[in-house]
Structure formats: C-alpha cells, structure tokens
Amino acid sequence: MQRAAYVTEAQAHDDPQLPPLTQGLPDLHEELGRASVQAWGIHDDDGRLVAAVRVAVLNGTACINRLFVAPDRQGNGLGSALLAHAEEQLGDDVATVELFTGEHSTANLRLYRRVGYQETHRTSAGDYALIHMKKVRGMVAEEQRRPRLQCRRDVP
C-alpha cells in the first residue's frame, strides 16, 4: 500500500526513486523493529489497510517519516485523522513534531499548515525542494531537547 500511495507523489515530482517507492520489505521490517519507531494504521470494514503513519521519536522530537493513504481513499479525512491520532499518542516529553514533504504536494502542505505545522526550511531533492515543517507541542527542559532527531529524506 505504501508504494501505491506514493505513486502520485512520484508523478507530481517527476521522481520515480522516492524512498517510499524503493524501500524493500527487509528495510521496512528493520525500521518497524526500532524501539524509537511507532506505527498506526486504519483498516476498512474488510480488514484492508487504507492508511498508515510511522513516527520516530528521539529526545523530545517526533519525526513523521511516512503518512500515507490508499489512493482510492484519499480526500476522505483519513490522513488528517491518522495524523491527529499519532500526535495524541506521543508522550508529554515530545516537544516538537517534524515532517517534510515535496514542494508539489499541495494537499499535504495544505493539511500540515491547517493543523499547525510551520515551514522551517527547504532542502534540495534534485529538481524539486523538500519543505521541512515543525509543530511545537509544549515546553520541556532544555536537556531533553538534545540531541535532535533530524528528519531526512534518506531515512527509510
């Protein structure tokens, strides 16, 4: 389902090598086995996975690594609901949530801005930019904020 959901992103950015499209099952299993990674999904009435999100948490920062919805279910609020659920599940020690998306991902950008994410910077991904965004959840002690988790494109 991850690959199917990211095809439209690849088309919008003319990049068939997006990491979600090239990530193999062994890499996915390794990622999900990390203690720092949490994952949630939504299944339809038939038990089919129709939306999922993975979040890595380290030292007060959560990084949304993957948030995706099956193509035939996009535009029905599943991504918004799943993002809200993931944020609600984060511990009180998580001060910030970070994510990134491609500059041509207009629906994603609209969602993230609507729920309080603000652009922090842009990085090059070849012929397009990745827009990095952050949402501050609350105050925690300075020592809990170091070292910071960096949300990067090359992280599976």
LUMFI-183096 format. One record per residue (C-alpha): residue number from 1; residue in one letter; y, x, z. Coordinates in steps of 0.25 Angstrom, whole numbers. Each point is the difference from the previous one (the first is absolute). Layout:
BEGIN
[NUM; 'a'; [Y; X; Z]]
...
END
This chain:
BEGIN
[1; 'm'; [0; 0; 0]]
[2; 'q'; [9; 12; 3]]
[3; 'r'; [0; 4; -15]]
[4; 'a'; [2; -14; -5]]
[5; 'a'; [12; -2; 9]]
[6; 'y'; [6; 13; -5]]
[7; 'v'; [-1; -1; -15]]
[8; 't'; [13; -8; -1]]
[9; 'e'; [7; 11; 8]]
[10; 'a'; [-6; 11; -9]]
[11; 'q'; [5; -8; -12]]
[12; 'a'; [14; -2; 6]]
[13; 'h'; [1; 15; 2]]
[14; 'd'; [-8; 4; -12]]
[15; 'd'; [-9; 9; 9]]
[16; 'p'; [-15; -3; -1]]
[17; 'q'; [-2; 11; 10]]
[18; 'l'; [5; -7; 12]]
[19; 'p'; [-8; 5; 12]]
[20; 'p'; [-5; -15; 3]]
[21; 'l'; [-6; 0; -14]]
[22; 't'; [-6; 14; 2]]
[23; 'q'; [-5; -1; 14]]
[24; 'g'; [-15; 0; 1]]
[25; 'l'; [-9; -7; 9]]
[26; 'p'; [-3; 13; 8]]
[27; 'd'; [14; 3; 2]]
[28; 'l'; [3; -15; 5]]
[29; 'h'; [-12; 1; 10]]
[30; 'e'; [6; 13; 5]]
[31; 'e'; [14; -6; 1]]
[32; 'l'; [-5; -12; 8]]
[33; 'g'; [-8; 9; 9]]
[34; 'r'; [12; 7; 5]]
[35; 'a'; [4; -4; 15]]
[36; 's'; [14; -1; -5]]
[37; 'v'; [-2; -11; -10]]
[38; 'q'; [-1; -15; 2]]
[39; 'a'; [-3; -10; -11]]
[40; 'w'; [1; -15; -1]]
[41; 'g'; [-4; -10; -11]]
[42; 'i'; [1; -14; -4]]
[43; 'h'; [-13; -7; -6]]
[44; 'd'; [0; -13; -7]]
[45; 'd'; [-9; -12; 3]]
[46; 'd'; [-11; 6; -8]]
[47; 'g'; [1; 13; 7]]
[48; 'r'; [7; 8; -11]]
[49; 'l'; [10; 11; 5]]
[50; 'v'; [13; -5; -6]]
[51; 'a'; [10; 9; 7]]
[52; 'a'; [-1; 13; 9]]
[53; 'v'; [9; 10; 7]]
[54; 'r'; [-3; 14; 6]]
[55; 'v'; [10; 6; 10]]
[56; 'a'; [-1; 14; 5]]
[57; 'v'; [7; 2; 14]]
[58; 'l'; [4; 14; 6]]
[59; 'n'; [9; 3; 11]]
[60; 'g'; [9; -13; 0]]
[61; 't'; [0; -2; -15]]
[62; 'a'; [-8; -9; -9]]
[63; 'c'; [-2; 2; -14]]
[64; 'i'; [-4; -11; -9]]
[65; 'n'; [-9; 7; -10]]
[66; 'r'; [-5; -12; -8]]
[67; 'l'; [4; -14; 0]]
[68; 'f'; [-6; -8; -12]]
[69; 'v'; [-4; -14; -4]]
[70; 'a'; [-10; -4; -11]]
[71; 'p'; [8; -3; -13]]
[72; 'd'; [-4; -15; 0]]
[73; 'r'; [5; -2; 14]]
[74; 'q'; [13; 8; -1]]
[75; 'g'; [13; -8; 2]]
[76; 'n'; [-6; -9; 11]]
[77; 'g'; [5; 7; 12]]
[78; 'l'; [-13; 7; 3]]
[79; 'g'; [7; 14; 0]]
[80; 's'; [11; -5; 9]]
[81; 'a'; [-9; -6; 10]]
[82; 'l'; [-9; 13; 0]]
[83; 'l'; [12; 9; 2]]
[84; 'a'; [5; -9; 11]]
[85; 'h'; [-14; 0; 7]]
[86; 'a'; [-1; 16; -2]]
[87; 'e'; [13; 2; 7]]
[88; 'e'; [-3; -10; 11]]
[89; 'q'; [-13; 8; 3]]
[90; 'l'; [7; 13; 2]]
[91; 'g'; [1; 5; 14]]
[92; 'd'; [13; 0; 8]]
[93; 'd'; [1; 16; -2]]
[94; 'v'; [2; -2; -15]]
[95; 'a'; [15; 1; -2]]
[96; 't'; [1; 0; -15]]
[97; 'v'; [-8; -5; -12]]
[98; 'e'; [1; 8; -13]]
[99; 'l'; [-5; -3; -14]]
[100; 'f'; [3; 3; -15]]
[101; 't'; [-1; -7; -13]]
[102; 'g'; [4; 3; -14]]
[103; 'e'; [14; -3; -5]]
[104; 'h'; [-5; -10; -10]]
[105; 's'; [-8; -8; 10]]
[106; 't'; [11; -11; 1]]
[107; 'a'; [-9; -10; 8]]
[108; 'n'; [-4; 10; 10]]
[109; 'l'; [14; 5; 2]]
[110; 'r'; [5; -14; 2]]
[111; 'l'; [-10; -3; 11]]
[112; 'y'; [2; 13; 7]]
[113; 'r'; [15; -2; 0]]
[114; 'r'; [-1; -14; 4]]
[115; 'v'; [-8; 3; 13]]
[116; 'g'; [9; 11; 4]]
[117; 'y'; [-4; 13; -7]]
[118; 'q'; [11; 9; -4]]
[119; 'e'; [0; 11; -10]]
[120; 't'; [0; 14; 5]]
[121; 'h'; [-2; 9; -12]]
[122; 'r'; [-6; 1; -14]]
[123; 't'; [-10; 10; -5]]
[124; 's'; [-4; 3; -14]]
[125; 'a'; [-14; -4; -5]]
[126; 'g'; [2; 5; -14]]
[127; 'd'; [7; -10; -9]]
[128; 'y'; [4; -9; 12]]
[129; 'a'; [4; 0; 14]]
[130; 'l'; [-7; -4; 13]]
[131; 'i'; [9; -7; 9]]
[132; 'h'; [-3; 3; 15]]
[133; 'm'; [4; -10; 10]]
[134; 'k'; [0; -1; 15]]
[135; 'k'; [1; -11; 10]]
[136; 'v'; [4; 3; 15]]
[137; 'r'; [-8; -8; 10]]
[138; 'g'; [6; 4; 13]]
[139; 'm'; [3; 12; 9]]
[140; 'v'; [-10; 10; 5]]
[141; 'a'; [1; 13; 7]]
[142; 'e'; [5; 12; -9]]
[143; 'e'; [-13; 8; 3]]
[144; 'q'; [-8; -12; -6]]
[145; 'r'; [7; 1; -13]]
[146; 'r'; [-5; 14; -3]]
[147; 'p'; [-7; 5; -9]]
[148; 'r'; [3; -11; -10]]
[149; 'l'; [-10; -5; -10]]
[150; 'q'; [5; 1; -14]]
[151; 'c'; [-4; -11; -10]]
[152; 'r'; [-4; 8; -12]]
[153; 'r'; [-5; -5; -14]]
[154; 'd'; [-11; 10; 0]]
[155; 'v'; [-6; -6; 13]]
[156; 'p'; [-12; -9; -4]]
END
